[in-house]
Amino acid sequence: MAKYSKKSQDKIGEVMKEFKEGTLKSGKDGKGGKVKNRKQAIAIGISEAREAGGKVPSKKK
């Protein structure tokens, strides 16, 4: 059983591609500057996948 849906995997893949190209920005409307940390890029991808309605594990509490 997959942890993430196909839609979520695709979204995270898109974000990681942006990170590798150096075009991924953090914060609202990218005002936080370039993302330099791989873990932060993954977190952004998961967050965007969750907003898009993909199946993503719940946040750790």
Backbone as CSV, one residue per row, in Angstrom:
resi,resn,N_x,N_y,N_z,CA_x,CA_y,CA_z,C_x,C_y,C_z
1,MET,0.841,-1.183,0.000,0.000,0.000,0.000,0.890,1.252,0.000
2,ALA,0.624,2.145,-0.918,1.448,3.339,-1.074,1.103,4.377,-0.006
3,LYS,2.143,5.021,0.513,1.936,6.086,1.490,1.352,7.324,0.821
4,TYR,1.863,7.624,-0.371,1.447,8.819,-1.106,0.704,8.405,-2.367
5,SER,-0.308,9.184,-2.753,-1.022,8.912,-3.994,-0.150,9.317,-5.187
6,LYS,-0.521,8.867,-6.354,0.217,9.193,-7.583,0.245,10.704,-7.796
7,LYS,-0.882,11.352,-7.539,-0.989,12.811,-7.683,0.014,13.514,-6.757
8,SER,0.126,13.016,-5.516,1.054,13.601,-4.557,2.502,13.381,-4.977
9,GLN,2.802,12.189,-5.465,4.156,11.877,-5.916,4.564,12.791,-7.065
10,ASP,3.632,13.025,-7.993,3.917,13.901,-9.127,4.186,15.332,-8.653
11,LYS,3.370,15.806,-7.698,3.519,17.176,-7.187,4.864,17.348,-6.484
12,ILE,5.231,16.364,-5.661,6.506,16.422,-4.954,7.659,16.362,-5.953
13,GLY,7.495,15.562,-7.005,8.506,15.481,-8.059,8.714,16.807,-8.764
14,GLU,7.613,17.513,-9.037,7.695,18.829,-9.684,8.463,19.815,-8.794
15,VAL,8.149,19.798,-7.503,8.805,20.714,-6.558,10.293,20.403,-6.464
16,MET,10.645,19.120,-6.426,12.063,18.753,-6.332,12.823,19.160,-7.597
17,LYS,12.149,19.102,-8.735,12.778,19.540,-9.984,13.072,21.038,-9.917
18,GLU,12.097,21.810,-9.397,12.306,23.252,-9.226,13.479,23.511,-8.276
19,PHE,13.552,22.715,-7.203,14.635,22.875,-6.224,15.986,22.641,-6.887
20,LYS,16.088,21.596,-7.693,17.353,21.273,-8.347,17.750,22.338,-9.359
21,GLU,16.747,22.953,-10.010,17.023,24.016,-10.973,17.373,25.328,-10.273
22,GLY,17.021,25.421,-8.988,17.299,26.646,-8.234,16.224,27.694,-8.368
23,THR,15.020,27.287,-8.779,13.941,28.254,-8.959,12.877,28.162,-7.878
24,LEU,13.027,27.242,-6.928,12.035,27.068,-5.863,12.199,28.169,-4.824
25,LYS,11.098,28.853,-4.517,11.112,29.934,-3.540,10.235,29.537,-2.355
26,SER,10.552,30.051,-1.182,9.778,29.738,0.009,8.902,30.916,0.398
27,GLY,7.929,30.649,1.235,7.048,31.694,1.746,5.952,32.044,0.763
28,LYS,5.071,32.910,1.209,3.943,33.336,0.391,4.434,34.107,-0.823
29,ASP,4.035,33.675,-1.989,4.418,34.294,-3.270,5.927,34.327,-3.476
30,GLY,6.657,33.420,-2.822,8.103,33.324,-3.017,8.903,34.468,-2.452
31,LYS,8.339,35.156,-1.463,9.036,36.317,-0.898,10.128,35.930,0.093
32,GLY,10.203,34.635,0.450,11.191,34.197,1.427,12.547,33.895,0.826
33,GLY,12.671,34.002,-0.467,13.941,33.728,-1.120,14.070,32.284,-1.579
34,LYS,15.218,31.956,-2.152,15.469,30.615,-2.676,15.545,29.594,-1.560
35,VAL,15.046,28.393,-1.852,15.156,27.281,-0.913,16.517,26.631,-1.136
36,LYS,17.296,26.480,-0.055,18.634,25.919,-0.167,18.750,24.561,0.525
37,ASN,17.708,24.163,1.242,17.735,22.944,2.027,16.814,21.900,1.401
38,ARG,17.330,20.691,1.181,16.565,19.604,0.568,15.332,19.240,1.406
39,LYS,15.490,19.198,2.734,14.366,18.851,3.611,13.255,19.896,3.511
40,GLN,13.641,21.151,3.391,12.652,22.216,3.266,11.900,22.072,1.936
41,ALA,12.615,21.705,0.876,11.981,21.511,-0.426,10.967,20.379,-0.367
42,ILE,11.312,19.293,0.306,10.381,18.166,0.438,9.148,18.588,1.229
43,ALA,9.352,19.356,2.291,8.231,19.837,3.101,7.290,20.714,2.281
44,ILE,7.845,21.557,1.426,7.028,22.405,0.556,6.230,21.540,-0.412
45,GLY,6.879,20.519,-0.977,6.199,19.613,-1.901,5.045,18.881,-1.246
46,ILE,5.255,18.390,-0.031,4.197,17.681,0.693,3.051,18.634,1.005
47,SER,3.390,19.852,1.408,2.375,20.850,1.722,1.522,21.177,0.494
48,GLU,2.175,21.374,-0.645,1.442,21.684,-1.877,0.588,20.501,-2.317
49,ALA,1.087,19.279,-2.134,0.318,18.081,-2.488,-0.918,17.974,-1.605
50,ARG,-0.749,18.301,-0.330,-1.874,18.259,0.612,-2.934,19.282,0.205
51,GLU,-2.498,20.483,-0.194,-3.433,21.524,-0.635,-4.174,21.116,-1.906
52,ALA,-3.486,20.361,-2.786,-4.094,19.932,-4.036,-5.052,18.765,-3.836
53,GLY,-5.116,18.237,-2.616,-6.069,17.170,-2.325,-5.519,15.770,-2.480
54,GLY,-4.196,15.623,-2.577,-3.595,14.312,-2.711,-3.543,13.584,-1.387
55,LYS,-3.373,12.250,-1.463,-3.284,11.439,-0.244,-1.858,11.548,0.301
56,VAL,-1.759,12.163,1.470,-0.465,12.386,2.116,-0.637,12.020,3.589
57,PRO,0.363,11.357,4.207,0.255,11.054,5.635,0.046,12.318,6.451
58,SER,-0.664,12.193,7.587,-0.934,13.347,8.419,0.349,13.888,9.041
59,LYS,0.306,15.149,9.455,1.456,15.799,10.070,1.771,15.139,11.400
60,LYS,3.052,15.072,11.761,3.481,14.550,13.055,3.128,15.574,14.132
61,LYS,2.710,15.093,15.280,2.334,16.022,16.358,3.207,15.805,17.555
